[in-house]
């Protein structure tokens, strides 16, 4: 059984006591997570005075356990916490579809990217430079969604620019080795 905490976006802070009104959060579940538990804890003197899931009142905290979501589905929770003031929270929980194209991190091991990788920003391709003595480009990455497939391919032929450049014969025999 895999259990893990999933972060909110933006990150939830218990220090937001000065903020009044309505706070909005989003939480993405990995494709592999078929169900989740929502754990709501308040600090005295605050009390959870109202909670709904997708517009329906939640009558018991046990209704917040093993909540199923199909890939791509989302559910919306509205919570009201009361102490000396009243704060309302909205939490949207969405299960990833397994078809995400987002990487959380991309780290080249054998070369350098011409522009830094920025998570959340669409970057369809990268130019890579690396030492001529490296046979293959290697990178580490962190997927945003466990159902993702990461595919790497050469989109255009590059050139090795040094006195050690391979001959045209080596390029034919080893097309993926020399760039």
C-alpha positions in Angstrom: 0.0 0.0 0.0 1.5 3.3 -1.1 0.8 6.3 1.1 2.2 9.7 0.6 1.4 13.3 1.1 0.5 15.3 -2.0 1.5 19.0 -1.9 -1.0 21.9 -2.4 -0.5 24.6 -5.0 0.1 27.1 -3.6 1.7 25.5 -0.6 -0.6 25.5 2.4 0.7 27.5 5.4 -0.7 27.5 8.9 0.8 31.0 9.2 -1.9 32.5 7.0 -3.9 33.6 10.1 -3.8 37.2 9.0 -5.5 36.4 5.7 -9.2 36.6 5.9 -11.7 35.7 3.2 -11.5 32.8 0.8 -8.3 30.8 0.1 -8.0 28.6 -3.0 -5.8 25.5 -3.3 -5.2 22.8 -6.0 -3.8 19.3 -5.5 -2.8 16.9 -8.3 -2.9 13.2 -7.6 -0.6 11.0 -9.6 -2.2 8.8 -12.3 -1.4 5.7 -10.1 -3.4 7.0 -7.2 -6.9 5.6 -7.6 -8.2 7.0 -4.3 -7.1 9.4 -1.6 -7.9 10.5 2.0 -8.5 14.1 2.9 -7.3 14.8 6.5 -8.5 18.0 7.9 -7.0 19.2 11.2 -7.7 22.5 12.9 -5.8 24.2 15.8 -7.7 25.4 18.8 -9.6 27.5 19.2 -10.5 27.0 15.5 -13.2 24.5 14.5 -14.2 23.0 11.2 -17.7 24.4 10.9 -18.7 23.3 7.4 -17.4 21.1 4.6 -18.8 20.1 1.3 -17.6 17.9 -1.5 -18.7 18.9 -5.0 -21.6 20.8 -3.5 -22.8 18.0 -1.2 -22.5 18.3 2.6 -20.0 15.9 4.2 -21.7 14.5 7.2 -18.8 12.5 8.7 -15.0 12.7 8.5 -15.1 9.0 7.5 -16.6 10.2 4.2 -13.2 11.8 3.5 -11.4 8.4 3.4 -10.7 6.4 0.3 -12.3 8.9 -2.1 -12.0 7.4 -5.6 -11.2 9.5 -8.7 -10.9 8.2 -12.3 -8.1 9.5 -14.4 -8.7 13.1 -15.4 -11.5 13.6 -12.8 -11.6 16.3 -10.2 -13.6 17.0 -7.0 -14.0 20.3 -5.2 -14.0 20.7 -1.4 -15.3 23.8 0.3 -14.3 24.2 4.0 -15.2 26.8 6.5 -13.0 27.2 9.7 -14.3 29.4 12.5 -12.5 30.9 15.5 -12.6 34.6 16.2 -13.0 35.1 12.4 -14.2 32.9 9.6 -12.0 31.6 6.9 -13.1 29.7 3.8 -11.0 27.4 1.8 -11.5 25.7 -1.6 -9.5 22.7 -2.5 -9.6 21.2 -5.9 -8.3 17.6 -6.0 -7.5 16.4 -9.5 -6.2 13.0 -10.6 -3.7 13.2 -13.5 -4.7 11.4 -16.6 -1.4 9.6 -17.3 -0.9 11.7 -20.4 0.8 14.7 -18.9 3.6 16.3 -20.8 5.0 18.1 -17.7 8.4 17.2 -16.2 9.1 18.5 -12.7 12.8 18.4 -13.3 15.3 17.8 -16.2 18.9 17.5 -15.3 21.5 16.7 -18.0 24.3 14.4 -16.9 26.6 14.4 -19.9 26.0 17.8 -21.6 24.6 21.2 -21.2 21.2 22.6 -22.2 21.4 25.8 -24.2 18.6 27.2 -22.0 17.8 26.1 -18.5 14.8 23.8 -18.0 11.9 25.6 -16.3 9.1 23.4 -14.9 5.6 24.5 -15.9 6.9 26.3 -19.0 6.3 24.7 -22.4 9.7 23.8 -23.9 9.2 21.3 -26.7 12.8 20.8 -27.6 16.3 21.6 -26.3 19.7 22.2 -27.9 22.4 20.2 -26.1 26.1 20.6 -26.3 28.5 18.0 -24.8 32.0 16.8 -25.0 33.0 15.0 -28.3 34.2 12.0 -26.2 30.7 11.3 -24.8 29.0 8.6 -26.7 25.4 9.3 -25.6 23.5 12.2 -24.1 22.2 11.2 -20.6 19.8 13.0 -18.4 17.8 12.5 -15.3 14.2 13.6 -15.0 11.3 13.7 -12.5 7.9 13.0 -14.1 4.9 14.9 -12.9 2.7 11.9 -13.5 3.5 8.2 -13.0 1.6 7.3 -16.2 3.8 9.5 -18.4 6.2 8.2 -21.0 9.2 10.2 -21.8 10.5 10.0 -25.3 13.8 11.4 -26.5 14.8 11.8 -30.1 17.1 13.8 -32.3 15.1 16.3 -34.3 17.8 17.6 -36.5 21.3 16.5 -37.4 24.0 18.4 -35.6 27.7 18.6 -36.2 30.7 17.7 -34.1 32.8 20.8 -34.2 36.5 20.0 -33.3 39.5 18.5 -34.9 38.3 15.2 -33.6 35.2 15.3 -35.8 34.2 11.8 -37.0 34.6 10.9 -40.7 31.5 10.6 -42.9 31.9 6.8 -42.7 31.7 6.8 -38.9 28.6 9.0 -39.1 26.9 6.4 -41.4 27.9 3.4 -39.2 27.1 5.2 -35.9 24.3 7.8 -36.6 23.3 8.1 -33.0 26.8 8.2 -31.6 28.1 11.4 -33.3 26.2 14.6 -33.4 
